[in-house]
Amino acid sequence: MMMAAMAVSMMVVGAVASPDFAVPARMTGVGSGNLDRTGNVVQNANRVLAILEQFQSITEWLYSLQTPDLYRLATRFRTVMDSLVETGSPIFQGLSNAARLSSGNITALVAGIQRSVNVTIALNNLHQLTINETRPFLGETGVHNISTVLDLLVRNVRNLSTVLDDIEPAIADLQLRLHQAASSPGATALADRLYPRAAVRKLNDILLEYVNIGVATVPQINAVVNRVRLMDGFIGRLDSVAATQQQSLNASLASVNGTLRNYVEGRLRGAVRGLAPAFNRSVTEATRKLQPLLDDPALLGVARNATDRLTERLANVTQTLESLAADHIVVPFERGDRTTRLIMNLTVAAIGELAWNLTLAVTSAQPGAEGCFRRYGYEFDKLARQLYDSLSGCGQGEARALQSVTGALIGFLGVVQTQLDAETRTYGQCLGGLSVNSTPELKRQRAVCLEVAVQYSQLVGGTVVANQLASFGEELQRELSYSADRHGACLLGSYRLLVTEVLYLRNSLAACLTPFG
């Protein structure tokens, strides 16, 4: 008698704590078992959740894209997939829970699931509009495929909603009857007879259909994401190559500028200024020898004239040389710099445009696009490096040319040095062996010599040196003009190379893609 009472008590407890679908553990097709080869609700709902998890794990890769434009385009696709998971998961998690656990209120539970279904259905139009906006990214076929999947899944949850409308009242009625007949020996038979097997079987069919749609869709999503990741890596690689080449070009230009500053301007200035010390030494030596003669009445006048002239010539020559060195020896390389950087920037922009067009062709699964990418992908890298080599070669080559020109111009300054030496040597010849104690005859002869030296310095020396330095300045400007022409011609060649190679690559890609278009 006591054992019978315990059995009845356990039946009552079991009825109260049973899952929301109110099915004994032996009922096939809900919490376990296989209902007419459709499996069971728990198993199938969990399969759907696994599919949704796959959707999410695959599209999560899109959060790590490094290309801003690609990230922006992928955001719409990713948003739809995330929304699909976020709205779908509560539906199928709720079904799985209902088949395993007890909430105590099947009507409330189903109402919650139905609300999630309604949200999913309501969002479909927004999802479709968003997917349509990914047309440049997914292409016509990709948009059509994803749009079709969205419609199929919405139709599926609509069907699920309908079958739940059939299951919920039947289960609620069954729960009530089981509660009333909890102590009756026929409770199990009642459950077997009233349980809505056909509706549960249909529910399992719907869940399996969702699984099948998802299984077929996973490769599509995977393919989209893989193509996007492939091209994100491609764009990232090109960005890295472009940055490296631009940094290298900056370093090359800095090296060229340093060469022009130090080994062209610096050497020329040093050579021009270097004329002054030798002239200063010669003038100082001559004026030193003239100083004692200022005390000799016979030589006072000519000695004073010579001293004044030498002092004046030293000041004039020093000032002229310094002005030439400071103000006129300038190698203008800013324009060449700007042109070089402009061509490199045009190269990067042209490569970027072609790469972006190829990227969209690949991400949208344009027929043959991946094959064209494999064939021509590294041509983009080669183009950037090729233009860098060409532009860098222009600058380095012209720097070497100007160094040679510098050597020749410095050699030209030898004529100025010769003239300055001759001028001071004239004074030196007059002063050699001359002193206050010299014979009147020698003083007379040397006085004439000094007068001629002063006259030569006044009428010839200054003019010759001025003309020589003017010729040097004019020749320097001509050579700098020739240098600019040479460098400009080289840069024009680089630009034409850019145009030719970009057209070749564009036409090659077009020809590669056209047979499949």
Secondary structure as the mmCIF struct_conf table of DSSP 4:
data_model
#
loop_
_struct_conf.conf_type_id
_struct_conf.id
_struct_conf.beg_label_comp_id
_struct_conf.beg_label_asym_id
_struct_conf.beg_label_seq_id
_struct_conf.end_label_comp_id
_struct_conf.end_label_asym_id
_struct_conf.end_label_seq_id
HELX_RH_AL_P HELX_RH_AL_P1 MET A 2 ALA A 17
BEND BEND1 SER A 18 SER A 18
TURN_TY1_P TURN_TY1_P1 ASP A 20 PHE A 21
TURN_TY1_P TURN_TY1_P2 ALA A 25 ARG A 26
STRN STRN1 THR A 28 THR A 28
TURN_TY1_P TURN_TY1_P3 GLY A 29 GLY A 31
STRN STRN2 SER A 32 SER A 32
BEND BEND2 GLY A 33 GLY A 33
BEND BEND3 LEU A 35 LEU A 35
TURN_TY1_P TURN_TY1_P4 ASP A 36 ARG A 37
BEND BEND4 THR A 38 THR A 38
HELX_RH_AL_P HELX_RH_AL_P2 VAL A 41 THR A 59
HELX_RH_3T_P HELX_RH_3T_P1 GLU A 60 SER A 64
HELX_RH_AL_P HELX_RH_AL_P3 PRO A 68 ARG A 100
BEND BEND5 GLY A 104 GLY A 104
HELX_RH_AL_P HELX_RH_AL_P4 ILE A 106 ASN A 132
TURN_TY1_P TURN_TY1_P5 GLU A 133 THR A 134
HELX_RH_AL_P HELX_RH_AL_P5 ARG A 135 GLN A 180
TURN_TY1_P TURN_TY1_P6 ALA A 181 SER A 183
BEND BEND6 SER A 184 SER A 184
TURN_TY1_P TURN_TY1_P7 PRO A 185 GLY A 186
HELX_RH_AL_P HELX_RH_AL_P6 ALA A 187 LEU A 194
BEND BEND7 TYR A 195 TYR A 195
HELX_RH_AL_P HELX_RH_AL_P7 ARG A 197 THR A 259
HELX_RH_PI_P HELX_RH_PI_P1 LEU A 260 GLU A 265
HELX_RH_AL_P HELX_RH_AL_P8 GLY A 266 LEU A 290
HELX_RH_3T_P HELX_RH_3T_P2 GLN A 291 ASP A 295
TURN_TY1_P TURN_TY1_P8 PRO A 297 LEU A 299
HELX_RH_AL_P HELX_RH_AL_P9 LEU A 300 SER A 323
HELX_RH_PI_P HELX_RH_PI_P2 LEU A 324 HIS A 328
HELX_RH_AL_P HELX_RH_AL_P10 GLU A 334 THR A 363
TURN_TY1_P TURN_TY1_P9 SER A 364 ALA A 365
TURN_TY1_P TURN_TY1_P10 PRO A 367 GLY A 368
HELX_RH_AL_P HELX_RH_AL_P11 ALA A 369 LEU A 431
TURN_TY1_P TURN_TY1_P11 GLY A 432 GLY A 433
TURN_TY1_P TURN_TY1_P12 VAL A 436 ASN A 437
BEND BEND8 SER A 438 SER A 438
HELX_RH_AL_P HELX_RH_AL_P12 PRO A 440 TYR A 456
HELX_RH_PI_P HELX_RH_PI_P3 SER A 457 GLY A 461
HELX_RH_AL_P HELX_RH_AL_P13 GLY A 462 LEU A 513
HELX_RH_3T_P HELX_RH_3T_P3 THR A 514 PHE A 516
#
